[in-house]
Amino acid sequence: MAILIPAFYFDGKTSRRLTVSLTVEGDIALVTGEASRTCPLGDLRVSERLRNASRKVTFPDGAYLEIRDNTAFNAMLKTTGHQDSFVVEIQQSWHGALVACALTAAVLLLGYVYGLPTAAKTIAHALPAQMDHMIGHETLSVLDSSMLAPSQLPPAQRDAIVKRFKSLSPPRKGTPSYEILFRKSKVGPNAFALPSGQIVLTDELVKLVNDEDAVMGVLSHELGHLHERHLMQRILQSSIIGAGATVLFGDVSSLIATIPTIMLDLKYARDAEREADDYAIEMMKANSISPVMLIHTFKKLEDQSSKQLPYLSSHPPGAERMERIRDAQ
């Protein structure tokens, strides 16, 4: 005797609900009751199996059945040879769901550690120079209107610094074009490179290190950032991480989503600082300047770390940097 599965029938055009029964004879599905029709099993689409939701059988013309007895329907499907997909089977198993979550986490972690830096570096080097110039000039404009002021160093001192650095031989080929700009800072000693090629050196940092060789080390470090296009990489990485966090947490959790963005980007910033340190060490050694001058600079900056200098916020810990510099001599 054929099994009759109770269901509701909707024609897909109106909201009218009809009470029907579904049965299978051979390769044909039969609907009887307040509506009647037949359809080959191969033309029907069966919704995924969910623990507490009614299953749905859809006809080619958009009409569908809402099954009222999932247990009996699942038994009927087995007699027809229907099999749920692998994903559906996993969804029904706590063990499978946990394994899937672990694999997803592993893929995200590997992508963050290896894939994201590589992708950001590749994209950063492929972007047109116009993009770098636009971002750099806009950034400098904002900083000049909020955190920076015209330099008060004597013009002769500024000219001497620029002339000395221009005379140094870069350690690698493909040195980017750059311009050294002097500014007075409202937030203390600092130096940074913009993607447009400007290296900004503050009066406070020049006075703090009080040594021209040390200033050459700082400028070499910032030139290393330009050479590797680190700022563009950070911008790209932050954008990708932020977009991914938004997808994962949703717009309503935008505050939470910013936490991983900040934490992950800090890690990448420190990696970039180490690369810039290595560049500075190479440049100083190539021009017979002792890398020890970098150690002196970091010590002076670290002595004022209680003031939360922005120069230290994204740089590796002082002790670690000093040890790496000593090892490189």
FENFEN-V317673 format. One record per residue. RES is the residue in one small letter. SS is DSSP state (H for helix, E for strand, L for the rest). PHI is phi in radians with two decimals (* if undefined). Layout:
RES/SS/PHI  RES/SS/PHI
This chain:
m/L/*  a/L/-1.18  i/L/-1.46  l/L/-1.78  i/E/-1.79  p/E/-1.18  a/E/-2.76  f/E/-1.90  y/E/-1.94  f/E/-2.17  d/L/-1.39  g/L/1.40  k/L/-2.05  t/L/-2.22  s/L/-1.60  r/L/-1.16  r/L/-1.92  l/E/-2.04  t/E/-1.51  v/E/-2.42  s/E/-2.23  l/E/-2.03  t/E/-2.49  v/E/-2.22  e/E/-2.24  g/L/1.16  d/L/-1.84  i/E/-2.09  a/E/-1.63  l/E/-2.10  v/E/-1.96  t/E/-2.32  g/E/2.16  e/L/-1.23  a/L/-2.44  s/L/-2.45  r/E/-2.95  t/E/-2.23  c/E/-2.84  p/E/-1.06  l/H/-1.02  g/H/-1.16  d/H/-1.62  l/L/-1.63  r/E/-1.99  v/E/-1.86  s/L/-1.19  e/L/-1.14  r/L/-1.43  l/L/-2.08  r/L/-1.04  n/L/-2.10  a/L/-1.82  s/L/-1.20  r/L/-1.49  k/E/-2.25  v/E/-2.03  t/E/-1.91  f/L/-1.56  p/L/-1.00  d/L/-1.55  g/L/1.73  a/L/-1.16  y/E/-2.67  l/E/-1.91  e/E/-1.88  i/E/-1.27  r/L/-1.79  d/L/-2.33  n/H/-1.13  t/H/-1.10  a/H/-1.17  f/H/-1.17  n/H/-1.08  a/H/-1.14  m/H/-1.13  l/H/-1.04  k/H/-1.07  t/H/-1.23  t/H/-1.60  g/L/1.49  h/L/-1.20  q/L/-2.27  d/L/-1.25  s/L/-1.18  f/H/-1.05  v/H/-1.12  v/H/-1.10  e/H/-1.07  i/H/-1.12  q/H/-1.08  q/L/-1.55  s/L/-2.14  w/H/-1.08  h/H/-1.09  g/H/-1.11  a/H/-1.13  l/H/-1.14  v/H/-1.09  a/H/-1.10  c/H/-1.12  a/H/-1.12  l/H/-1.13  t/H/-1.09  a/H/-1.09  a/H/-1.12  v/H/-1.13  l/H/-1.13  l/H/-1.13  l/H/-1.13  g/H/-1.12  y/H/-1.18  v/H/-1.26  y/H/-1.97  g/H/-1.26  l/H/-1.11  p/H/-1.06  t/H/-1.13  a/H/-1.13  a/H/-1.11  k/H/-1.13  t/H/-1.10  i/H/-1.15  a/H/-1.04  h/H/-1.33  a/H/-1.61  l/L/-1.19  p/L/-1.19  a/H/-1.07  q/H/-1.04  m/H/-1.14  d/H/-1.05  h/H/-1.11  m/H/-1.09  i/H/-1.12  g/H/-1.10  h/H/-1.17  e/H/-1.14  t/H/-1.11  l/H/-1.10  s/H/-1.08  v/H/-1.14  l/H/-1.14  d/H/-1.13  s/H/-1.56  s/H/-2.29  m/L/-2.04  l/E/-2.10  a/E/-2.45  p/E/-1.00  s/L/-1.13  q/L/-1.97  l/L/-1.19  p/L/-1.03  p/H/-0.94  a/H/-1.13  q/H/-1.19  r/H/-1.11  d/H/-1.09  a/H/-1.14  i/H/-1.13  v/H/-1.09  k/H/-1.09  r/H/-1.13  f/H/-1.20  k/H/-1.11  s/H/-1.41  l/L/-1.32  s/L/-1.56  p/L/-1.19  p/L/-1.41  r/L/-2.38  k/L/-1.34  g/L/1.37  t/L/-1.07  p/L/-1.28  s/L/-1.24  y/L/-2.59  e/E/-2.48  i/E/-1.58  l/E/-2.02  f/E/-1.89  r/E/-2.49  k/E/-1.62  s/E/-1.82  k/L/-1.57  v/L/-2.14  g/L/1.78  p/L/-1.00  n/L/-2.84  a/E/-2.70  f/E/-2.74  a/E/-1.97  l/L/-1.72  p/L/-1.07  s/L/-1.36  g/L/1.86  q/E/-1.39  i/E/-1.87  v/E/-1.67  l/E/-2.12  t/E/-1.57  d/H/-0.98  e/H/-1.10  l/H/-1.27  v/H/-1.05  k/H/-1.23  l/H/-1.14  v/H/-1.32  n/L/0.88  d/L/-2.77  e/H/-1.17  d/H/-1.09  a/H/-1.13  v/H/-1.10  m/H/-1.06  g/H/-1.14  v/H/-1.11  l/H/-1.14  s/H/-1.12  h/H/-1.04  e/H/-1.19  l/H/-1.13  g/H/-1.08  h/H/-1.08  l/H/-1.14  h/H/-1.03  e/H/-1.62  r/L/0.95  h/H/-1.12  l/H/-1.13  m/H/-1.10  q/H/-1.10  r/H/-1.12  i/H/-1.08  l/H/-1.13  q/H/-1.10  s/H/-1.09  s/H/-1.14  i/H/-1.16  i/H/-1.12  g/H/-1.09  a/H/-1.13  g/H/-1.14  a/H/-1.12  t/H/-1.12  v/H/-1.11  l/H/-1.25  f/H/-1.70  g/L/1.50  d/H/-1.09  v/H/-1.23  s/H/-1.97  s/H/-1.07  l/H/-1.14  i/H/-1.14  a/H/-1.11  t/H/-1.30  i/H/-1.11  p/H/-1.11  t/H/-1.05  i/H/-1.17  m/H/-1.15  l/H/-1.23  d/H/-1.17  l/H/-1.09  k/H/-1.08  y/H/-1.13  a/H/-1.06  r/H/-1.19  d/H/-1.06  a/H/-1.14  e/H/-1.11  r/H/-1.12  e/H/-1.13  a/H/-1.18  d/H/-1.05  d/H/-1.08  y/H/-1.09  a/H/-1.11  i/H/-1.06  e/H/-1.07  m/H/-1.19  m/H/-1.17  k/H/-1.14  a/H/-1.17  n/L/-2.03  s/L/1.02  i/L/-1.93  s/L/-1.21  p/L/-1.08  v/H/-1.01  m/H/-1.08  l/H/-1.14  i/H/-1.08  h/H/-1.05  t/H/-1.09  f/H/-1.13  k/H/-1.11  k/H/-1.15  l/H/-1.16  e/H/-1.19  d/H/-1.08  q/L/-1.84  s/H/-1.10  s/H/-1.10  k/H/-1.53  q/L/0.98  l/L/-1.09  p/H/-1.09  y/H/-1.11  l/H/-1.61  s/H/-1.08  s/L/-1.96  h/L/-1.63  p/L/-1.08  p/L/-0.94  g/H/-0.98  a/H/-1.04  e/H/-1.14  r/H/-1.15  m/H/-1.10  e/H/-1.14  r/H/-1.14  i/H/-1.18  r/H/-1.06  d/H/-1.15  a/H/-1.48  q/L/-1.23
